[in-house]
């Protein structure tokens, strides 16, 4: 990817930014949670007219995780708002809800989850009072049910008190193939994909500005993590490259970009190298642990959190590729 400086980006895209400072956040359960428990300041940027994004931190799901690592945000139409992912806790979702209220008094009509992962879905509960339609991939509800207990245990262990109020909120609308929704003068096209990053991947395309929310089908700067099918993901990247009219891409992790094709090339380069290296290791009789030390090593300096995420990727795909 060719990096875009902050100055150049601001010239290309008229935007505003403001800071929602939560300080000591009082949530509706009647207790106070220290701002140290999560990222205290939720920075929201308007990256295109009516499209607001908060970029999550590059933290792993381990000690030091604050529930605020994914890109979340919202789109405003003349009738109301669509939220795209809600963060890793009720507290993060509440901060996002406050950010929306600071920009518009229009109702939240939709909350869209781009996939199953906990850093994208646990803020849903902060929007229950709005009574929106919760939207996700056709397989999302089942995936939530299967992973619910494990995800809640993980959230409690990692965030402790800062996870209070977080809960699984399943979709009330699902997308099998494509689905259009109207925010009033603004049509969003939702597209569901076969197993790629996960088995629940969904993109959101705003036709008005040519802005594509990719969820975790696209990582920028942060090492792509696999929880689905690496070969299927590479096929999906090929499909994404064929999309027309994408002016701005909002990845699941990393900065917003106007260089969508280049960002996809960077991601596919890593995934293809990883796939080929693991296949080669298996053919040479190397163990999984040995493969973790060597696979995709040329990419190490190009991605954040490479060591931890790349090892997990090998751990996932090595046993599958043994049976090719």
C-alpha positions as CSV (number, residue, x, y, z in Angstrom):
1,X,0.0,0.0,0.0
2,X,1.2,3.5,-0.8
3,X,0.7,5.4,2.5
4,X,-1.4,8.6,2.4
5,X,-0.2,11.4,4.7
6,X,-2.7,13.0,7.0
7,X,-2.4,16.3,5.1
8,X,-3.0,14.7,1.7
9,X,-5.8,12.6,3.1
10,X,-7.6,15.7,4.5
11,X,-7.2,17.5,1.2
12,X,-8.7,14.5,-0.7
13,X,-11.6,13.9,1.7
14,X,-13.4,16.8,3.4
15,X,-13.8,15.7,6.9
16,X,-14.3,16.7,10.5
17,X,-13.2,15.1,13.6
18,X,-14.1,15.5,17.2
19,X,-13.3,13.8,20.4
20,X,-15.8,12.2,22.7
21,X,-14.1,12.1,26.1
22,X,-15.7,9.5,28.3
23,X,-13.5,10.2,31.4
24,X,-15.1,8.2,34.1
25,X,-18.0,6.7,32.3
26,X,-21.3,6.2,34.2
27,X,-23.3,3.5,32.4
28,X,-26.9,2.7,32.9
29,X,-26.2,-0.1,35.4
30,X,-25.4,2.6,37.9
31,X,-21.7,2.1,38.5
32,X,-18.6,3.9,37.5
33,X,-15.8,2.3,35.4
34,X,-12.4,3.9,35.3
35,X,-11.4,5.3,31.9
36,X,-8.2,3.3,32.2
37,X,-10.3,0.2,31.6
38,X,-10.8,1.2,27.9
39,X,-9.5,3.8,25.5
40,X,-10.9,6.9,27.2
41,X,-11.1,9.0,24.1
42,X,-13.2,7.8,21.2
43,X,-11.9,9.7,18.1
44,X,-14.4,9.9,15.3
45,X,-13.5,11.2,11.8
46,X,-15.9,12.1,9.0
47,X,-14.1,10.4,6.1
48,X,-16.7,11.2,3.5
49,X,-20.0,13.2,3.8
50,X,-22.1,11.6,6.4
51,X,-19.7,8.7,7.1
52,X,-17.9,8.6,10.5
53,X,-15.2,6.1,11.5
54,X,-13.4,5.4,14.7
55,X,-10.1,3.5,14.2
56,X,-9.3,0.9,16.8
57,X,-5.9,0.4,18.4
58,X,-3.5,-2.4,17.3
59,X,-3.8,-4.5,20.4
60,X,-4.0,-8.3,20.6
61,X,-6.7,-10.2,22.5
62,X,-4.5,-10.7,25.5
63,X,-3.1,-8.7,28.5
64,X,-3.5,-5.0,27.7
65,X,-6.6,-5.5,25.6
66,X,-9.2,-2.7,26.1
67,X,-12.1,-3.8,23.9
68,X,-11.3,-1.1,21.3
69,X,-9.3,-2.6,18.5
70,X,-11.7,-2.7,15.5
71,X,-12.9,0.0,13.2
72,X,-16.4,1.0,14.1
73,X,-18.6,3.9,13.0
74,X,-21.9,5.0,11.4
75,X,-23.6,6.4,8.3
76,X,-26.2,9.1,8.3
77,X,-29.1,9.4,5.8
78,X,-32.0,11.8,5.8
79,X,-34.2,9.3,7.7
80,X,-31.7,7.8,10.2
81,X,-28.4,6.2,11.0
82,X,-26.8,2.8,10.3
83,X,-24.1,1.7,12.7
84,X,-21.3,-0.5,11.3
85,X,-19.9,-2.7,14.1
86,X,-20.0,-1.6,17.7
87,X,-16.7,-2.5,19.4
88,X,-15.7,-5.1,22.0
89,X,-17.8,-4.1,25.0
90,X,-20.9,-2.4,26.1
91,X,-18.8,0.5,27.3
92,X,-17.2,1.0,23.8
93,X,-20.6,0.7,22.2
94,X,-22.0,3.4,24.6
95,X,-19.1,5.7,23.7
96,X,-20.1,5.2,20.0
97,X,-23.7,5.9,20.8
98,X,-22.7,9.2,22.5
99,X,-20.6,10.1,19.4
100,X,-23.7,9.6,17.2
101,X,-25.8,11.7,19.5
102,X,-23.3,14.5,19.3
103,X,-23.6,14.5,15.5
104,X,-27.3,13.9,14.8
105,X,-30.6,13.5,16.5
106,X,-31.9,11.1,13.8
107,X,-32.8,7.6,15.0
108,X,-30.5,4.6,14.8
109,X,-32.4,2.5,12.3
110,X,-29.8,-0.3,11.8
111,X,-26.9,-1.9,13.6
112,X,-24.8,-4.0,11.1
113,X,-22.2,-6.5,12.2
114,X,-19.6,-7.3,9.5
115,X,-18.8,-10.7,11.2
116,X,-18.7,-12.8,14.4
117,X,-15.6,-11.6,16.2
118,X,-16.0,-10.2,19.7
119,X,-14.2,-6.9,19.0
120,X,-16.9,-6.1,16.5
121,X,-20.1,-7.2,18.2
122,X,-20.2,-6.7,22.0
123,X,-21.1,-3.0,21.8
124,X,-24.5,-4.1,20.2
125,X,-26.2,-4.0,23.6
126,X,-25.6,-0.2,23.9
127,X,-28.1,0.2,21.0
128,X,-31.0,-2.0,22.3
129,X,-32.9,1.0,23.5
130,X,-33.0,2.4,20.0
131,X,-34.8,-0.7,18.8
132,X,-33.0,-0.9,15.5
133,X,-32.9,-3.8,13.1
134,X,-29.7,-5.7,13.9
135,X,-28.3,-7.1,10.6
136,X,-25.7,-9.7,9.9
137,X,-24.7,-12.6,7.6
138,X,-27.2,-15.5,7.4
139,X,-24.8,-17.6,9.5
140,X,-24.2,-15.0,12.2
141,X,-26.9,-15.9,14.6
142,X,-25.8,-19.6,14.7
143,X,-22.1,-18.5,15.1
144,X,-23.1,-16.2,18.0
145,X,-24.9,-19.1,19.7
146,X,-22.0,-21.5,19.3
147,X,-19.4,-19.0,20.5
148,X,-21.4,-17.1,23.1
149,X,-20.2,-18.8,26.3
150,X,-16.5,-18.8,25.2
151,X,-16.7,-15.1,24.1
152,X,-18.3,-14.0,27.3
153,X,-15.8,-15.8,29.4
154,X,-13.0,-14.3,27.3
155,X,-14.5,-10.8,27.7
156,X,-14.8,-11.1,31.4
157,X,-11.3,-12.4,31.8
158,X,-9.7,-9.7,29.6
159,X,-11.8,-6.7,30.6
160,X,-13.2,-7.7,33.9
161,X,-15.4,-4.8,35.3
162,X,-15.1,-2.9,32.0
163,X,-17.0,-5.8,30.3
164,X,-20.1,-5.3,32.4
165,X,-23.3,-4.9,30.4
166,X,-21.8,-6.6,27.4
167,X,-24.0,-9.3,25.8
168,X,-24.6,-11.2,22.6
169,X,-27.3,-9.5,20.5
170,X,-28.3,-11.6,17.5
171,X,-29.4,-10.3,14.1
172,X,-33.1,-9.7,13.5
173,X,-32.4,-9.4,9.8
174,X,-30.0,-11.6,7.9
175,X,-28.3,-11.3,4.5
176,X,-28.0,-14.5,2.3
177,X,-26.5,-12.9,-0.8
178,X,-27.2,-9.2,-1.2
179,X,-29.6,-6.8,0.5
180,X,-30.2,-3.1,0.0
181,X,-31.4,-0.8,2.8
182,X,-32.3,2.9,2.5
183,X,-31.4,5.5,5.1
184,X,-33.2,8.2,3.2
185,X,-31.4,9.5,0.1
186,X,-28.7,7.0,0.8
187,X,-28.8,3.3,-0.3
188,X,-26.5,0.8,1.3
189,X,-25.8,-2.5,-0.4
190,X,-25.0,-5.3,2.0
191,X,-23.2,-8.4,0.5
192,X,-22.6,-11.7,2.3
193,X,-19.6,-13.9,1.3
194,X,-18.7,-17.6,1.5
195,X,-16.2,-18.6,4.2
196,X,-13.2,-16.3,4.0
197,X,-11.9,-14.4,7.1
198,X,-14.8,-16.1,8.9
199,X,-17.9,-17.9,7.8
200,X,-20.0,-14.7,8.6
201,X,-18.3,-12.0,6.5
202,X,-20.4,-9.1,5.3
203,X,-19.5,-5.8,3.4
204,X,-21.4,-2.6,3.3
205,X,-21.2,-0.3,0.3
206,X,-22.5,3.3,0.4
207,X,-23.4,4.1,-3.2
208,X,-23.6,7.8,-2.6
209,X,-19.9,8.3,-1.8
210,X,-18.4,5.0,-3.1
211,X,-17.4,4.0,0.4
212,X,-16.9,0.3,1.1
213,X,-16.9,-1.0,4.7
214,X,-15.0,-4.3,4.3
215,X,-15.0,-5.6,7.9
216,X,-12.1,-8.0,8.4
217,X,-12.0,-9.0,4.8
218,X,-9.4,-6.3,4.6
219,X,-6.6,-5.6,7.1
220,X,-4.3,-2.6,6.7
221,X,-1.0,-2.5,8.7
222,X,-2.2,-5.2,11.2
223,X,-1.4,-8.8,10.4
224,X,-4.5,-10.5,8.8
225,X,-5.9,-13.1,11.1
226,X,-7.6,-16.3,9.8
227,X,-10.7,-17.8,11.4
228,X,-12.2,-19.3,8.3
229,X,-10.6,-20.6,5.1
230,X,-7.4,-19.0,3.7
231,X,-8.1,-20.3,0.2
232,X,-11.7,-19.0,0.3
233,X,-10.4,-15.6,1.5
234,X,-8.0,-15.3,-1.4
235,X,-11.0,-16.0,-3.7
236,X,-13.0,-13.3,-2.0
237,X,-10.1,-10.9,-2.4
238,X,-10.3,-11.5,-6.1
239,X,-14.0,-10.8,-6.0
240,X,-13.4,-7.5,-4.1
241,X,-10.8,-6.4,-6.7
242,X,-13.5,-6.6,-9.3
243,X,-15.8,-4.1,-7.5
244,X,-16.5,-0.9,-9.4
245,X,-16.9,2.6,-7.9
246,X,-15.0,2.1,-4.7
247,X,-13.5,5.5,-3.8
248,X,-12.8,4.8,-0.1
249,X,-12.3,1.6,1.7
250,X,-12.8,1.2,5.5
251,X,-10.9,-1.9,6.7
252,X,-11.8,-3.9,9.8
253,X,-8.4,-2.8,11.2
254,X,-6.1,-0.1,10.2
255,X,-6.5,3.3,8.5
256,X,-9.1,4.3,5.9
257,X,-7.7,4.2,2.4
258,X,-8.3,5.5,-1.1
259,X,-5.8,2.9,-2.4
260,X,-8.2,-0.1,-2.2
261,X,-6.6,-2.2,-4.8
262,X,-3.1,-1.7,-3.4
263,X,-4.3,-2.6,0.1
264,X,-5.9,-5.8,-1.2
265,X,-2.6,-6.7,-3.0
266,X,-0.7,-6.3,0.2
267,X,-3.1,-8.6,2.1
268,X,-3.2,-11.2,-0.7
269,X,0.6,-11.2,-0.9
270,X,0.8,-12.1,2.8
271,X,-1.9,-14.8,2.6
272,X,-0.5,-16.4,-0.6
273,X,3.0,-16.5,0.9
274,X,1.7,-18.0,4.2
275,X,-0.3,-20.6,2.2
276,X,2.7,-21.6,0.0
277,X,5.1,-21.7,2.9
278,X,2.9,-23.9,5.0
279,X,2.4,-26.3,2.1
280,X,6.1,-26.5,1.5
281,X,6.8,-27.2,5.2
282,X,4.3,-30.0,5.2
283,X,5.8,-31.6,2.1
284,X,9.3,-31.4,3.7
285,X,8.0,-33.0,6.9
286,X,8.5,-30.0,9.2
287,X,6.4,-29.8,12.4
288,X,3.8,-27.2,13.0
289,X,6.1,-25.5,15.6
290,X,9.0,-25.4,13.0
291,X,6.6,-24.0,10.5
292,X,5.4,-21.3,12.9
293,X,9.0,-20.1,13.1
294,X,9.5,-19.8,9.3
295,X,6.2,-19.3,7.4
296,X,5.7,-15.9,5.8
297,X,8.9,-14.7,7.6
298,X,9.5,-12.2,4.7
299,X,6.4,-10.3,5.8
300,X,7.4,-9.8,9.4
301,X,8.4,-6.2,9.2
302,X,5.3,-5.2,7.1
303,X,2.6,-5.9,9.7
304,X,1.8,-5.1,13.3
305,X,1.4,-8.0,15.8
306,X,3.0,-10.3,13.3
307,X,4.5,-12.9,15.7
308,X,1.4,-13.6,17.6
309,X,-1.1,-13.5,14.8
310,X,1.1,-15.3,12.2
311,X,1.7,-18.2,14.7
312,X,-2.1,-18.5,15.2
313,X,-2.7,-18.5,11.5
314,X,-0.2,-21.4,11.1
315,X,-1.8,-23.2,13.9
316,X,-5.2,-23.0,12.1
317,X,-4.2,-23.8,8.6
318,X,-1.4,-26.4,9.1
319,X,-3.8,-29.3,10.2
320,X,-6.2,-28.4,7.3
321,X,-3.5,-28.4,4.7
322,X,-2.1,-31.7,5.9
323,X,-5.2,-33.3,4.3
324,X,-5.0,-31.7,0.9
